[in-house]
Amino acid sequence: MGDETIVLDLETSRYLTVTGVGVRLIELLSDGRDVPVDELVTTVTDEYEVDGATARRDIEGFGERLASVGLLAT
């Protein structure tokens, strides 16, 4: 929807609205394969103006948020 993505868990009806880099992360995670955090960090730092430490912190926080609402297996 525009510049945001809505992620929905059909089993629980929980959803999360995602914008910005989060949309790109959802794209990378949506193919069903395990994507190592290092690979996500590399992709984000290559595509956006952000340093590795910031990207890692934000990616890990985003993953924790997805997991907390049941949208990402840990």
Predicted model as a PDB file, atoms N, CA, C, CB and O in Angstrom, pLDDT in the B-factor column:
MODEL        1                                                                  
ATOM      1  N   MET A   1       0.844  -1.167   0.000  1.00 52.00           N  
ATOM      2  CA  MET A   1       0.000   0.000   0.000  1.00 52.00           C  
ATOM      3  C   MET A   1       0.896   1.239   0.000  1.00 52.00           C  
ATOM      4  CB  MET A   1      -0.964  -0.007   1.220  1.00 52.00           C  
ATOM      5  O   MET A   1       1.434   1.620   1.040  1.00 52.00           O  
ATOM      6  N   GLY A   2       1.051   1.852  -1.139  1.00 63.00           N  
ATOM      7  CA  GLY A   2       1.912   3.024  -1.213  1.00 63.00           C  
ATOM      8  C   GLY A   2       3.336   2.684  -0.848  1.00 63.00           C  
ATOM      9  O   GLY A   2       3.944   1.797  -1.447  1.00 63.00           O  
ATOM     10  N   ASP A   3       3.869   3.387   0.132  1.00 78.00           N  
ATOM     11  CA  ASP A   3       5.242   3.140   0.568  1.00 78.00           C  
ATOM     12  C   ASP A   3       5.314   2.320   1.838  1.00 78.00           C  
ATOM     13  CB  ASP A   3       5.958   4.441   0.774  1.00 78.00           C  
ATOM     14  O   ASP A   3       6.319   2.352   2.549  1.00 78.00           O  
ATOM     15  N   GLU A   4       4.250   1.584   2.127  1.00 82.00           N  
ATOM     16  CA  GLU A   4       4.259   0.719   3.296  1.00 82.00           C  
ATOM     17  C   GLU A   4       3.774  -0.677   2.912  1.00 82.00           C  
ATOM     18  CB  GLU A   4       3.381   1.309   4.420  1.00 82.00           C  
ATOM     19  O   GLU A   4       3.094  -0.869   1.904  1.00 82.00           O  
ATOM     20  N   THR A   5       4.142  -1.626   3.736  1.00 85.00           N  
ATOM     21  CA  THR A   5       3.722  -3.009   3.561  1.00 85.00           C  
ATOM     22  C   THR A   5       3.001  -3.438   4.822  1.00 85.00           C  
ATOM     23  CB  THR A   5       4.933  -3.945   3.257  1.00 85.00           C  
ATOM     24  O   THR A   5       3.411  -3.093   5.930  1.00 85.00           O  
ATOM     25  N   ILE A   6       1.937  -4.184   4.654  1.00 85.00           N  
ATOM     26  CA  ILE A   6       1.221  -4.734   5.801  1.00 85.00           C  
ATOM     27  C   ILE A   6       1.458  -6.236   5.812  1.00 85.00           C  
ATOM     28  CB  ILE A   6      -0.316  -4.399   5.743  1.00 85.00           C  
ATOM     29  O   ILE A   6       1.160  -6.932   4.841  1.00 85.00           O  
ATOM     30  N   VAL A   7       1.998  -6.727   6.919  1.00 80.00           N  
ATOM     31  CA  VAL A   7       2.289  -8.144   7.086  1.00 80.00           C  
ATOM     32  C   VAL A   7       1.200  -8.716   7.980  1.00 80.00           C  
ATOM     33  CB  VAL A   7       3.725  -8.382   7.694  1.00 80.00           C  
ATOM     34  O   VAL A   7       0.942  -8.193   9.065  1.00 80.00           O  
ATOM     35  N   LEU A   8       0.564  -9.788   7.527  1.00 78.00           N  
ATOM     36  CA  LEU A   8      -0.558 -10.375   8.251  1.00 78.00           C  
ATOM     37  C   LEU A   8      -0.289 -11.845   8.531  1.00 78.00           C  
ATOM     38  CB  LEU A   8      -1.865 -10.210   7.458  1.00 78.00           C  
ATOM     39  O   LEU A   8       0.082 -12.604   7.636  1.00 78.00           O  
ATOM     40  N   ASP A   9      -0.480 -12.230   9.775  1.00 77.00           N  
ATOM     41  CA  ASP A   9      -0.441 -13.638  10.165  1.00 77.00           C  
ATOM     42  C   ASP A   9      -1.877 -14.138  10.098  1.00 77.00           C  
ATOM     43  CB  ASP A   9       0.188 -13.842  11.612  1.00 77.00           C  
ATOM     44  O   ASP A   9      -2.708 -13.758  10.923  1.00 77.00           O  
ATOM     45  N   LEU A  10      -2.168 -14.980   9.130  1.00 79.00           N  
ATOM     46  CA  LEU A  10      -3.538 -15.443   8.913  1.00 79.00           C  
ATOM     47  C   LEU A  10      -4.071 -16.296  10.062  1.00 79.00           C  
ATOM     48  CB  LEU A  10      -3.610 -16.230   7.632  1.00 79.00           C  
ATOM     49  O   LEU A  10      -5.280 -16.345  10.290  1.00 79.00           O  
ATOM     50  N   GLU A  11      -3.182 -16.961  10.781  1.00 81.00           N  
ATOM     51  CA  GLU A  11      -3.622 -17.815  11.888  1.00 81.00           C  
ATOM     52  C   GLU A  11      -4.108 -16.998  13.082  1.00 81.00           C  
ATOM     53  CB  GLU A  11      -2.489 -18.735  12.323  1.00 81.00           C  
ATOM     54  O   GLU A  11      -5.074 -17.378  13.743  1.00 81.00           O  
ATOM     55  N   THR A  12      -3.444 -15.881  13.359  1.00 80.00           N  
ATOM     56  CA  THR A  12      -3.775 -15.098  14.548  1.00 80.00           C  
ATOM     57  C   THR A  12      -4.448 -13.767  14.225  1.00 80.00           C  
ATOM     58  CB  THR A  12      -2.528 -14.844  15.348  1.00 80.00           C  
ATOM     59  O   THR A  12      -4.918 -13.067  15.122  1.00 80.00           O  
ATOM     60  N   SER A  13      -4.491 -13.432  12.966  1.00 82.00           N  
ATOM     61  CA  SER A  13      -5.011 -12.136  12.497  1.00 82.00           C  
ATOM     62  C   SER A  13      -4.186 -10.960  13.014  1.00 82.00           C  
ATOM     63  CB  SER A  13      -6.464 -11.967  12.931  1.00 82.00           C  
ATOM     64  O   SER A  13      -4.663  -9.825  13.019  1.00 82.00           O  
ATOM     65  N   ARG A  14      -2.977 -11.217  13.441  1.00 77.00           N  
ATOM     66  CA  ARG A  14      -2.085 -10.136  13.856  1.00 77.00           C  
ATOM     67  C   ARG A  14      -1.449  -9.540  12.603  1.00 77.00           C  
ATOM     68  CB  ARG A  14      -0.990 -10.650  14.860  1.00 77.00           C  
ATOM     69  O   ARG A  14      -1.147 -10.243  11.639  1.00 77.00           O  
ATOM     70  N   TYR A  15      -1.259  -8.241  12.646  1.00 79.00           N  
ATOM     71  CA  TYR A  15      -0.619  -7.605  11.513  1.00 79.00           C  
ATOM     72  C   TYR A  15       0.336  -6.522  11.987  1.00 79.00           C  
ATOM     73  CB  TYR A  15      -1.663  -7.022  10.564  1.00 79.00           C  
ATOM     74  O   TYR A  15       0.268  -6.051  13.122  1.00 79.00           O  
ATOM     75  N   LEU A  16       1.219  -6.148  11.089  1.00 79.00           N  
ATOM     76  CA  LEU A  16       2.216  -5.140  11.371  1.00 79.00           C  
ATOM     77  C   LEU A  16       2.363  -4.296  10.128  1.00 79.00           C  
ATOM     78  CB  LEU A  16       3.572  -5.770  11.799  1.00 79.00           C  
ATOM     79  O   LEU A  16       2.515  -4.829   9.028  1.00 79.00           O  
ATOM     80  N   THR A  17       2.319  -2.991  10.285  1.00 87.00           N  
ATOM     81  CA  THR A  17       2.561  -2.083   9.171  1.00 87.00           C  
ATOM     82  C   THR A  17       4.046  -1.755   9.146  1.00 87.00           C  
ATOM     83  CB  THR A  17       1.696  -0.784   9.290  1.00 87.00           C  
ATOM     84  O   THR A  17       4.622  -1.369  10.164  1.00 87.00           O  
ATOM     85  N   VAL A  18       4.660  -1.909   7.984  1.00 88.00           N  
ATOM     86  CA  VAL A  18       6.101  -1.746   7.844  1.00 88.00           C  
ATOM     87  C   VAL A  18       6.369  -0.674   6.792  1.00 88.00           C  
ATOM     88  CB  VAL A  18       6.788  -3.095   7.458  1.00 88.00           C  
ATOM     89  O   VAL A  18       5.717  -0.641   5.749  1.00 88.00           O  
ATOM     90  N   THR A  19       7.332   0.201   7.076  1.00 90.00           N  
ATOM     91  CA  THR A  19       7.726   1.242   6.136  1.00 90.00           C  
ATOM     92  C   THR A  19       9.247   1.261   5.998  1.00 90.00           C  
ATOM     93  CB  THR A  19       7.201   2.625   6.595  1.00 90.00           C  
ATOM     94  O   THR A  19       9.951   0.569   6.734  1.00 90.00           O  
ATOM     95  N   GLY A  20       9.740   2.042   5.068  1.00 89.00           N  
ATOM     96  CA  GLY A  20      11.172   2.279   4.923  1.00 89.00           C  
ATOM     97  C   GLY A  20      11.966   1.016   4.683  1.00 89.00           C  
ATOM     98  O   GLY A  20      11.573   0.155   3.896  1.00 89.00           O  
ATOM     99  N   VAL A  21      13.091   0.917   5.373  1.00 92.00           N  
ATOM    100  CA  VAL A  21      13.985  -0.226   5.212  1.00 92.00           C  
ATOM    101  C   VAL A  21      13.288  -1.516   5.621  1.00 92.00           C  
ATOM    102  CB  VAL A  21      15.263  -0.030   6.037  1.00 92.00           C  
ATOM    103  O   VAL A  21      13.627  -2.588   5.121  1.00 92.00           O  
ATOM    104  N   GLY A  22      12.325  -1.424   6.515  1.00 92.00           N  
ATOM    105  CA  GLY A  22      11.569  -2.606   6.939  1.00 92.00           C  
ATOM    106  C   GLY A  22      10.899  -3.300   5.765  1.00 92.00           C  
ATOM    107  O   GLY A  22      10.799  -4.527   5.741  1.00 92.00           O  
ATOM    108  N   VAL A  23      10.436  -2.516   4.784  1.00 91.00           N  
ATOM    109  CA  VAL A  23       9.825  -3.109   3.592  1.00 91.00           C  
ATOM    110  C   VAL A  23      10.847  -3.967   2.860  1.00 91.00           C  
ATOM    111  CB  VAL A  23       9.269  -2.011   2.651  1.00 91.00           C  
ATOM    112  O   VAL A  23      10.540  -5.072   2.412  1.00 91.00           O  
ATOM    113  N   ARG A  24      12.061  -3.450   2.743  1.00 92.00           N  
ATOM    114  CA  ARG A  24      13.124  -4.216   2.073  1.00 92.00           C  
ATOM    115  C   ARG A  24      13.449  -5.483   2.861  1.00 92.00           C  
ATOM    116  CB  ARG A  24      14.398  -3.350   1.905  1.00 92.00           C  
ATOM    117  O   ARG A  24      13.673  -6.538   2.269  1.00 92.00           O  
ATOM    118  N   LEU A  25      13.476  -5.390   4.164  1.00 93.00           N  
ATOM    119  CA  LEU A  25      13.754  -6.570   4.989  1.00 93.00           C  
ATOM    120  C   LEU A  25      12.669  -7.620   4.813  1.00 93.00           C  
ATOM    121  CB  LEU A  25      13.873  -6.180   6.470  1.00 93.00           C  
ATOM    122  O   LEU A  25      12.970  -8.810   4.720  1.00 93.00           O  
ATOM    123  N   ILE A  26      11.424  -7.198   4.767  1.00 90.00           N  
ATOM    124  CA  ILE A  26      10.322  -8.135   4.533  1.00 90.00           C  
ATOM    125  C   ILE A  26      10.508  -8.825   3.189  1.00 90.00           C  
ATOM    126  CB  ILE A  26       8.956  -7.405   4.581  1.00 90.00           C  
ATOM    127  O   ILE A  26      10.301 -10.034   3.083  1.00 90.00           O  
ATOM    128  N   GLU A  27      10.896  -8.078   2.165  1.00 90.00           N  
ATOM    129  CA  GLU A  27      11.152  -8.680   0.854  1.00 90.00           C  
ATOM    130  C   GLU A  27      12.226  -9.759   0.952  1.00 90.00           C  
ATOM    131  CB  GLU A  27      11.577  -7.603  -0.160  1.00 90.00           C  
ATOM    132  O   GLU A  27      12.082 -10.842   0.385  1.00 90.00           O  
ATOM    133  N   LEU A  28      13.299  -9.458   1.672  1.00 91.00           N  
ATOM    134  CA  LEU A  28      14.409 -10.407   1.799  1.00 91.00           C  
ATOM    135  C   LEU A  28      14.021 -11.639   2.610  1.00 91.00           C  
ATOM    136  CB  LEU A  28      15.607  -9.727   2.443  1.00 91.00           C  
ATOM    137  O   LEU A  28      14.530 -12.732   2.365  1.00 91.00           O  
ATOM    138  N   LEU A  29      13.132 -11.466   3.564  1.00 88.00           N  
ATOM    139  CA  LEU A  29      12.727 -12.575   4.439  1.00 88.00           C  
ATOM    140  C   LEU A  29      11.541 -13.367   3.908  1.00 88.00           C  
ATOM    141  CB  LEU A  29      12.392 -12.046   5.803  1.00 88.00           C  
ATOM    142  O   LEU A  29      11.256 -14.456   4.406  1.00 88.00           O  
ATOM    143  N   SER A  30      10.857 -12.847   2.922  1.00 85.00           N  
ATOM    144  CA  SER A  30       9.590 -13.449   2.517  1.00 85.00           C  
ATOM    145  C   SER A  30       9.702 -14.669   1.622  1.00 85.00           C  
ATOM    146  CB  SER A  30       8.784 -12.443   1.830  1.00 85.00           C  
ATOM    147  O   SER A  30       8.690 -15.306   1.329  1.00 85.00           O  
ATOM    148  N   ASP A  31      10.905 -15.013   1.178  1.00 79.00           N  
ATOM    149  CA  ASP A  31      11.010 -16.184   0.300  1.00 79.00           C  
ATOM    150  C   ASP A  31      11.075 -17.504   1.061  1.00 79.00           C  
ATOM    151  CB  ASP A  31      12.229 -16.056  -0.573  1.00 79.00           C  
ATOM    152  O   ASP A  31      11.195 -18.569   0.455  1.00 79.00           O  
ATOM    153  N   GLY A  32      10.996 -17.433   2.396  1.00 77.00           N  
ATOM    154  CA  GLY A  32      10.922 -18.650   3.201  1.00 77.00           C  
ATOM    155  C   GLY A  32      12.254 -19.253   3.598  1.00 77.00           C  
ATOM    156  O   GLY A  32      12.283 -20.249   4.321  1.00 77.00           O  
ATOM    157  N   ARG A  33      13.347 -18.682   3.150  1.00 78.00           N  
ATOM    158  CA  ARG A  33      14.648 -19.236   3.537  1.00 78.00           C  
ATOM    159  C   ARG A  33      15.212 -18.470   4.726  1.00 78.00           C  
ATOM    160  CB  ARG A  33      15.638 -19.192   2.352  1.00 78.00           C  
ATOM    161  O   ARG A  33      14.858 -17.314   4.955  1.00 78.00           O  
ATOM    162  N   ASP A  34      16.085 -19.118   5.472  1.00 87.00           N  
ATOM    163  CA  ASP A  34      16.766 -18.439   6.563  1.00 87.00           C  
ATOM    164  C   ASP A  34      17.788 -17.488   5.958  1.00 87.00           C  
ATOM    165  CB  ASP A  34      17.445 -19.457   7.536  1.00 87.00           C  
ATOM    166  O   ASP A  34      18.635 -17.899   5.165  1.00 87.00           O  
ATOM    167  N   VAL A  35      17.708 -16.236   6.328  1.00 91.00           N  
ATOM    168  CA  VAL A  35      18.658 -15.248   5.852  1.00 91.00           C  
ATOM    169  C   VAL A  35      19.508 -14.833   7.044  1.00 91.00           C  
ATOM    170  CB  VAL A  35      17.938 -14.015   5.198  1.00 91.00           C  
ATOM    171  O   VAL A  35      18.987 -14.277   8.010  1.00 91.00           O  
ATOM    172  N   PRO A  36      20.814 -15.098   6.989  1.00 94.00           N  
ATOM    173  CA  PRO A  36      21.683 -14.711   8.105  1.00 94.00           C  
ATOM    174  C   PRO A  36      21.661 -13.196   8.319  1.00 94.00           C  
ATOM    175  CB  PRO A  36      23.125 -15.187   7.852  1.00 94.00           C  
ATOM    176  O   PRO A  36      21.565 -12.433   7.358  1.00 94.00           O  
ATOM    177  N   VAL A  37      21.749 -12.769   9.561  1.00 96.00           N  
ATOM    178  CA  VAL A  37      21.759 -11.345   9.885  1.00 96.00           C  
ATOM    179  C   VAL A  37      22.888 -10.645   9.137  1.00 96.00           C  
ATOM    180  CB  VAL A  37      21.908 -11.133  11.406  1.00 96.00           C  
ATOM    181  O   VAL A  37      22.710  -9.524   8.658  1.00 96.00           O  
ATOM    182  N   ASP A  38      24.045 -11.291   9.031  1.00 97.00           N  
ATOM    183  CA  ASP A  38      25.172 -10.678   8.318  1.00 97.00           C  
ATOM    184  C   ASP A  38      24.802 -10.351   6.876  1.00 97.00           C  
ATOM    185  CB  ASP A  38      26.391 -11.607   8.346  1.00 97.00           C  
ATOM    186  O   ASP A  38      25.208  -9.313   6.353  1.00 97.00           O  
ATOM    187  N   GLU A  39      24.040 -11.222   6.234  1.00 96.00           N  
ATOM    188  CA  GLU A  39      23.608 -10.975   4.861  1.00 96.00           C  
ATOM    189  C   GLU A  39      22.635  -9.797   4.799  1.00 96.00           C  
ATOM    190  CB  GLU A  39      22.956 -12.234   4.272  1.00 96.00           C  
ATOM    191  O   GLU A  39      22.705  -8.977   3.883  1.00 96.00           O  
ATOM    192  N   LEU A  40      21.741  -9.719   5.761  1.00 96.00           N  
ATOM    193  CA  LEU A  40      20.808  -8.591   5.818  1.00 96.00           C  
ATOM    194  C   LEU A  40      21.559  -7.283   6.041  1.00 96.00           C  
ATOM    195  CB  LEU A  40      19.769  -8.805   6.934  1.00 96.00           C  
ATOM    196  O   LEU A  40      21.255  -6.274   5.405  1.00 96.00           O  
ATOM    197  N   VAL A  41      22.536  -7.298   6.940  1.00 98.00           N  
ATOM    198  CA  VAL A  41      23.338  -6.105   7.213  1.00 98.00           C  
ATOM    199  C   VAL A  41      24.063  -5.665   5.950  1.00 98.00           C  
ATOM    200  CB  VAL A  41      24.350  -6.372   8.350  1.00 98.00           C  
ATOM    201  O   VAL A  41      24.069  -4.479   5.619  1.00 98.00           O  
ATOM    202  N   THR A  42      24.669  -6.601   5.248  1.00 97.00           N  
ATOM    203  CA  THR A  42      25.383  -6.269   4.014  1.00 97.00           C  
ATOM    204  C   THR A  42      24.447  -5.653   2.986  1.00 97.00           C  
ATOM    205  CB  THR A  42      26.052  -7.513   3.432  1.00 97.00           C  
ATOM    206  O   THR A  42      24.779  -4.645   2.362  1.00 97.00           O  
ATOM    207  N   THR A  43      23.288  -6.252   2.812  1.00 96.00           N  
ATOM    208  CA  THR A  43      22.325  -5.729   1.843  1.00 96.00           C  
ATOM    209  C   THR A  43      21.885  -4.320   2.221  1.00 96.00           C  
ATOM    210  CB  THR A  43      21.106  -6.654   1.745  1.00 96.00           C  
ATOM    211  O   THR A  43      21.850  -3.431   1.370  1.00 96.00           O  
ATOM    212  N   VAL A  44      21.555  -4.113   3.474  1.00 97.00           N  
ATOM    213  CA  VAL A  44      21.079  -2.809   3.918  1.00 97.00           C  
ATOM    214  C   VAL A  44      22.178  -1.753   3.792  1.00 97.00           C  
ATOM    215  CB  VAL A  44      20.584  -2.888   5.368  1.00 97.00           C  
ATOM    216  O   VAL A  44      21.907  -0.641   3.338  1.00 97.00           O  
ATOM    217  N   THR A  45      23.398  -2.076   4.180  1.00 97.00           N  
ATOM    218  CA  THR A  45      24.471  -1.082   4.085  1.00 97.00           C  
ATOM    219  C   THR A  45      24.845  -0.806   2.632  1.00 97.00           C  
ATOM    220  CB  THR A  45      25.704  -1.555   4.860  1.00 97.00           C  
ATOM    221  O   THR A  45      25.308   0.290   2.315  1.00 97.00           O  
ATOM    222  N   ASP A  46      24.655  -1.777   1.748  1.00 97.00           N  
ATOM    223  CA  ASP A  46      24.908  -1.555   0.324  1.00 97.00           C  
ATOM    224  C   ASP A  46      23.836  -0.679  -0.318  1.00 97.00           C  
ATOM    225  CB  ASP A  46      24.988  -2.887  -0.407  1.00 97.00           C  
ATOM    226  O   ASP A  46      24.130   0.109  -1.217  1.00 97.00           O  
ATOM    227  N   GLU A  47      22.605  -0.814   0.140  1.00 96.00           N  
ATOM    228  CA  GLU A  47      21.476  -0.145  -0.507  1.00 96.00           C  
ATOM    229  C   GLU A  47      21.055   1.165   0.155  1.00 96.00           C  
ATOM    230  CB  GLU A  47      20.311  -1.068  -0.535  1.00 96.00           C  
ATOM    231  O   GLU A  47      20.376   1.980  -0.470  1.00 96.00           O  
ATOM    232  N   TYR A  48      21.447   1.376   1.405  1.00 95.00           N  
ATOM    233  CA  TYR A  48      21.029   2.569   2.145  1.00 95.00           C  
ATOM    234  C   TYR A  48      22.252   3.218   2.779  1.00 95.00           C  
ATOM    235  CB  TYR A  48      19.970   2.214   3.231  1.00 95.00           C  
ATOM    236  O   TYR A  48      23.283   2.570   2.960  1.00 95.00           O  
ATOM    237  N   GLU A  49      22.138   4.471   3.108  1.00 95.00           N  
ATOM    238  CA  GLU A  49      23.236   5.194   3.742  1.00 95.00           C  
ATOM    239  C   GLU A  49      23.191   4.979   5.248  1.00 95.00           C  
ATOM    240  CB  GLU A  49      23.171   6.702   3.406  1.00 95.00           C  
ATOM    241  O   GLU A  49      22.670   5.803   6.000  1.00 95.00           O  
ATOM    242  N   VAL A  50      23.749   3.854   5.663  1.00 96.00           N  
ATOM    243  CA  VAL A  50      23.766   3.510   7.083  1.00 96.00           C  
ATOM    244  C   VAL A  50      25.018   2.681   7.355  1.00 96.00           C  
ATOM    245  CB  VAL A  50      22.468   2.731   7.500  1.00 96.00           C  
ATOM    246  O   VAL A  50      25.451   1.895   6.512  1.00 96.00           O  
ATOM    247  N   ASP A  51      25.590   2.866   8.538  1.00 97.00           N  
ATOM    248  CA  ASP A  51      26.778   2.085   8.896  1.00 97.00           C  
ATOM    249  C   ASP A  51      26.372   0.704   9.396  1.00 97.00           C  
ATOM    250  CB  ASP A  51      27.611   2.819   9.970  1.00 97.00           C  
ATOM    251  O   ASP A  51      25.220   0.478   9.767  1.00 97.00           O  
ATOM    252  N   GLY A  52      27.321  -0.204   9.401  1.00 97.00           N  
ATOM    253  CA  GLY A  52      27.056  -1.596   9.756  1.00 97.00           C  
ATOM    254  C   GLY A  52      26.510  -1.791  11.154  1.00 97.00           C  
ATOM    255  O   GLY A  52      25.606  -2.600  11.360  1.00 97.00           O  
ATOM    256  N   ALA A  53      27.049  -1.059  12.121  1.00 98.00           N  
ATOM    257  CA  ALA A  53      26.607  -1.224  13.514  1.00 98.00           C  
ATOM    258  C   ALA A  53      25.152  -0.771  13.678  1.00 98.00           C  
ATOM    259  CB  ALA A  53      27.525  -0.425  14.472  1.00 98.00           C  
ATOM    260  O   ALA A  53      24.365  -1.429  14.360  1.00 98.00           O  
ATOM    261  N   THR A  54      24.808   0.334  13.062  1.00 97.00           N  
ATOM    262  CA  THR A  54      23.433   0.827  13.139  1.00 97.00           C  
ATOM    263  C   THR A  54      22.485  -0.122  12.431  1.00 97.00           C  
ATOM    264  CB  THR A  54      23.325   2.231  12.534  1.00 97.00           C  
ATOM    265  O   THR A  54      21.408  -0.432  12.939  1.00 97.00           O  
ATOM    266  N   ALA A  55      22.893  -0.583  11.247  1.00 97.00           N  
ATOM    267  CA  ALA A  55      22.058  -1.513  10.488  1.00 97.00           C  
ATOM    268  C   ALA A  55      21.819  -2.785  11.298  1.00 97.00           C  
ATOM    269  CB  ALA A  55      22.716  -1.854   9.129  1.00 97.00           C  
ATOM    270  O   ALA A  55      20.684  -3.254  11.384  1.00 97.00           O  
ATOM    271  N   ARG A  56      22.861  -3.344  11.888  1.00 98.00           N  
ATOM    272  CA  ARG A  56      22.719  -4.571  12.676  1.00 98.00           C  
ATOM    273  C   ARG A  56      21.762  -4.358  13.857  1.00 98.00           C  
ATOM    274  CB  ARG A  56      24.097  -5.041  13.188  1.00 98.00           C  
ATOM    275  O   ARG A  56      20.878  -5.180  14.097  1.00 98.00           O  
ATOM    276  N   ARG A  57      21.939  -3.274  14.578  1.00 97.00           N  
ATOM    277  CA  ARG A  57      21.079  -2.987  15.728  1.00 97.00           C  
ATOM    278  C   ARG A  57      19.619  -2.869  15.294  1.00 97.00           C  
ATOM    279  CB  ARG A  57      21.532  -1.691  16.430  1.00 97.00           C  
ATOM    280  O   ARG A  57      18.725  -3.433  15.926  1.00 97.00           O  
ATOM    281  N   ASP A  58      19.391  -2.132  14.215  1.00 96.00           N  
ATOM    282  CA  ASP A  58      18.022  -1.935  13.742  1.00 96.00           C  
ATOM    283  C   ASP A  58      17.415  -3.218  13.196  1.00 96.00           C  
ATOM    284  CB  ASP A  58      17.988  -0.861  12.675  1.00 96.00           C  
ATOM    285  O   ASP A  58      16.234  -3.485  13.420  1.00 96.00           O  
ATOM    286  N   ILE A  59      18.198  -4.012  12.486  1.00 96.00           N  
ATOM    287  CA  ILE A  59      17.713  -5.282  11.932  1.00 96.00           C  
ATOM    288  C   ILE A  59      17.367  -6.249  13.055  1.00 96.00           C  
ATOM    289  CB  ILE A  59      18.769  -5.910  10.992  1.00 96.00           C  
ATOM    290  O   ILE A  59      16.328  -6.908  13.010  1.00 96.00           O  
ATOM    291  N   GLU A  60      18.224  -6.335  14.054  1.00 96.00           N  
ATOM    292  CA  GLU A  60      17.941  -7.223  15.182  1.00 96.00           C  
ATOM    293  C   GLU A  60      16.687  -6.766  15.934  1.00 96.00           C  
ATOM    294  CB  GLU A  60      19.149  -7.275  16.139  1.00 96.00           C  
ATOM    295  O   GLU A  60      15.877  -7.594  16.350  1.00 96.00           O  
ATOM    296  N   GLY A  61      16.528  -5.459  16.109  1.00 95.00           N  
ATOM    297  CA  GLY A  61      15.326  -4.941  16.762  1.00 95.00           C  
ATOM    298  C   GLY A  61      14.078  -5.217  15.950  1.00 95.00           C  
ATOM    299  O   GLY A  61      13.032  -5.549  16.508  1.00 95.00           O  
ATOM    300  N   PHE A  62      14.176  -5.084  14.642  1.00 92.00           N  
ATOM    301  CA  PHE A  62      13.054  -5.368  13.759  1.00 92.00           C  
ATOM    302  C   PHE A  62      12.692  -6.849  13.837  1.00 92.00           C  
ATOM    303  CB  PHE A  62      13.386  -4.964  12.306  1.00 92.00           C  
ATOM    304  O   PHE A  62      11.514  -7.200  13.898  1.00 92.00           O  
ATOM    305  N   GLY A  63      13.698  -7.712  13.835  1.00 91.00           N  
ATOM    306  CA  GLY A  63      13.453  -9.150  13.962  1.00 91.00           C  
ATOM    307  C   GLY A  63      12.783  -9.497  15.279  1.00 91.00           C  
ATOM    308  O   GLY A  63      11.885 -10.337  15.327  1.00 91.00           O  
ATOM    309  N   GLU A  64      13.227  -8.841  16.354  1.00 91.00           N  
ATOM    310  CA  GLU A  64      12.602  -9.073  17.657  1.00 91.00           C  
ATOM    311  C   GLU A  64      11.144  -8.629  17.652  1.00 91.00           C  
ATOM    312  CB  GLU A  64      13.372  -8.337  18.758  1.00 91.00           C  
ATOM    313  O   GLU A  64      10.288  -9.286  18.245  1.00 91.00           O  
ATOM    314  N   ARG A  65      10.866  -7.520  16.985  1.00 88.00           N  
ATOM    315  CA  ARG A  65       9.473  -7.029  16.901  1.00 88.00           C  
ATOM    316  C   ARG A  65       8.614  -7.995  16.108  1.00 88.00           C  
ATOM    317  CB  ARG A  65       9.421  -5.626  16.253  1.00 88.00           C  
ATOM    318  O   ARG A  65       7.492  -8.301  16.511  1.00 88.00           O  
ATOM    319  N   LEU A  66       9.129  -8.481  14.978  1.00 85.00           N  
ATOM    320  CA  LEU A  66       8.390  -9.459  14.180  1.00 85.00           C  
ATOM    321  C   LEU A  66       8.126 -10.717  14.999  1.00 85.00           C  
ATOM    322  CB  LEU A  66       9.165  -9.810  12.892  1.00 85.00           C  
ATOM    323  O   LEU A  66       7.022 -11.260  14.969  1.00 85.00           O  
ATOM    324  N   ALA A  67       9.126 -11.176  15.721  1.00 85.00           N  
ATOM    325  CA  ALA A  67       8.979 -12.381  16.543  1.00 85.00           C  
ATOM    326  C   ALA A  67       7.969 -12.164  17.662  1.00 85.00           C  
ATOM    327  CB  ALA A  67      10.332 -12.795  17.134  1.00 85.00           C  
ATOM    328  O   ALA A  67       7.198 -13.066  17.990  1.00 85.00           O  
ATOM    329  N   SER A  68       7.970 -10.965  18.252  1.00 84.00           N  
ATOM    330  CA  SER A  68       7.087 -10.700  19.386  1.00 84.00           C  
ATOM    331  C   SER A  68       5.612 -10.733  19.001  1.00 84.00           C  
ATOM    332  CB  SER A  68       7.420  -9.359  19.994  1.00 84.00           C  
ATOM    333  O   SER A  68       4.757 -10.991  19.848  1.00 84.00           O  
ATOM    334  N   VAL A  69       5.308 -10.476  17.738  1.00 79.00           N  
ATOM    335  CA  VAL A  69       3.911 -10.551  17.290  1.00 79.00           C  
ATOM    336  C   VAL A  69       3.648 -11.817  16.492  1.00 79.00           C  
ATOM    337  CB  VAL A  69       3.556  -9.327  16.448  1.00 79.00           C  
ATOM    338  O   VAL A  69       2.608 -11.955  15.849  1.00 79.00           O  
ATOM    339  N   GLY A  70       4.612 -12.749  16.540  1.00 77.00           N  
ATOM    340  CA  GLY A  70       4.405 -14.054  15.917  1.00 77.00           C  
ATOM    341  C   GLY A  70       4.566 -14.084  14.421  1.00 77.00           C  
ATOM    342  O   GLY A  70       4.081 -15.005  13.764  1.00 77.00           O  
ATOM    343  N   LEU A  71       5.249 -13.081  13.859  1.00 77.00           N  
ATOM    344  CA  LEU A  71       5.398 -13.038  12.400  1.00 77.00           C  
ATOM    345  C   LEU A  71       6.770 -13.517  11.934  1.00 77.00           C  
ATOM    346  CB  LEU A  71       5.159 -11.629  11.900  1.00 77.00           C  
ATOM    347  O   LEU A  71       7.056 -13.524  10.737  1.00 77.00           O  
ATOM    348  N   LEU A  72       7.611 -13.912  12.874  1.00 78.00           N  
ATOM    349  CA  LEU A  72       8.928 -14.432  12.527  1.00 78.00           C  
ATOM    350  C   LEU A  72       9.290 -15.505  13.537  1.00 78.00           C  
ATOM    351  CB  LEU A  72      10.004 -13.299  12.498  1.00 78.00           C  
ATOM    352  O   LEU A  72       9.251 -15.270  14.745  1.00 78.00           O  
ATOM    353  N   ALA A  73       9.642 -16.678  13.043  1.00 72.00           N  
ATOM    354  CA  ALA A  73      10.067 -17.753  13.931  1.00 72.00           C  
ATOM    355  C   ALA A  73      11.473 -17.466  14.424  1.00 72.00           C  
ATOM    356  CB  ALA A  73      10.005 -19.126  13.218  1.00 72.00           C  
ATOM    357  O   ALA A  73      12.314 -16.967  13.676  1.00 72.00           O  
ATOM    358  N   THR A  74      11.722 -17.783  15.684  1.00 63.00           N  
ATOM    359  CA  THR A  74      13.058 -17.562  16.230  1.00 63.00           C  
ATOM    360  C   THR A  74      13.777 -18.864  16.421  1.00 63.00           C  
ATOM    361  CB  THR A  74      12.988 -16.813  17.543  1.00 63.00           C  
ATOM    362  O   THR A  74      14.922 -18.876  16.875  1.00 63.00           O  
TER     363      THR A  74                                                      
ENDMDL                                                                          
END                                                                             
